Amino acid sequence: MTAAFVDTSCFVALALRERAGDAVRRRLARFDLLAASPLLEAELRAVVRRERVEADTSFASWLGAVSWVVPDRTLSQEIGTVLSAGCVRGADCWHLATALYLSPDPSELTFLTLDERQAEVARALGFRR
């Protein structure tokens, strides 16, 4: 089974019909399992609202395909690991830490993001790209 953890930036590209959206759609379709933090939905809906554009609502079907990762404890250890690999914004740190919670061995999971800084830290942590 192929699995990927998806960052909000990928869904934003879909919803706002960004140029990268088609590539994201093809990439998402390659995985048997898509996982994400519930923070993704809040961030996505906030962007759609803030941009006040007519969003491509087909992203809702992708949201329905996501397995939501809801940690049952604090992610202090994972957050520390992320921050030791590089500086990222708080939400990006949370997504990376949640992916580490899901897969303590990052080499077993693909981390999908369009954010270059977050991608650099994901690579440093050992996630597949």
N, C-alpha and C positions, 0 to 999 in steps of 0.2 A: 504494500500500500504506500502510495506517495502522499506526503502531507506537507502543508505549507502554513505558516503563520502569516497573516495578512495585516499590514499596517493601513491606517486610514487613508493615506495618500493614494493608494491604489483605487479605493472606492470613490474618492473625490474625482479622480480622472474619469471614471465611468459616469458618475452622476453629472458632471459638468461638461461632458463630451469633449474632454481635452484630447489633444493629439495622441497622447500616450494611451488613451482609453482602449483602442482596438488591440494594442499589444498586451495590455493588462488582461483584457477579456480572454484572449487566446492563452495567455499564461495561466490564468486561474483554471481554465478548463482542463489543463493537464494533470491536475491533482485530484486524488480520490477524497482527500480530506482538507478542508479549509478551516483554520482555527483563527480566532481573534479575541481580543479583549472586548468586553461590552463598551468600553470607552470609545471604540470605533464608531458605534452608532451615534453617540452623543456628538462626537466631533464632526461626523459626516452631516448630520442634520443641521448643526450649527453653521457649517460652511454653506450649505444650500440656502439656508435662511439669510445669512449675511450677504451672500452674493446676489440675492434677489433675482436669480435667473430661473428660467424654466428648466428644471433638472430633468435628466433622463430617468424616469421612475423605474426603469428596468433594474436599477441597482437594488431595488427591494427584493427581487428574486435572488440576487447574490447574497443579500443579508440572510435570507431564509435558508441558504445552503451552508451558512457558517456554523461551526460548532463553537459555542461561546466558552471561553476559559475563565472560570470564576474561582480564583484561589480561595482556599479555606483557611488561610493564615496570612500574616504580613509577608511581604516580599523583600524584607530587609537584606537577606543574604544575596538574592538575585540582583537587587538594586546596587548593592556594593560591587558585585561582579561587573555589572554594566558600567558603572562609573569608573572602575579601575581600567576599563578598556578604552575609555574616551569620554569626552564631555558631550552631552546631548541635552535637549530640552526635556522638561519634566514629563510631558505626555509620551515623547519618544522613548524615554527611559522606562516608563511604565509598560509600553508595548514590548520592548526588548526583555524586560524582567519577567513579564507574563509568558513570553515565549520560552525563556529559560526554565520557568516553573513547569511548563508543559513538557519540555524536553531538556532535562539536565545535561544531556550530551548534545550540544548544538549541531554537531556534524550529522545528526539524524533528522534534521528539520530544515526546510527551506524558509528563509525569512524574506518576504516580498515587501518592498517599499520603493517609492519613487524619490524619497528624500536621501540625497547623497550623503549627508553627515551621518544619518541613522544607518545607512547601508555600510559606511566605513566601519562603524562600531559593530554592526552585525557580523561583518567579515572578521574583525579582530576577535570577536567572541567565538568564531568558528562555525557560524551558521552557513548553510548552503545558500547560494544566490541563484 
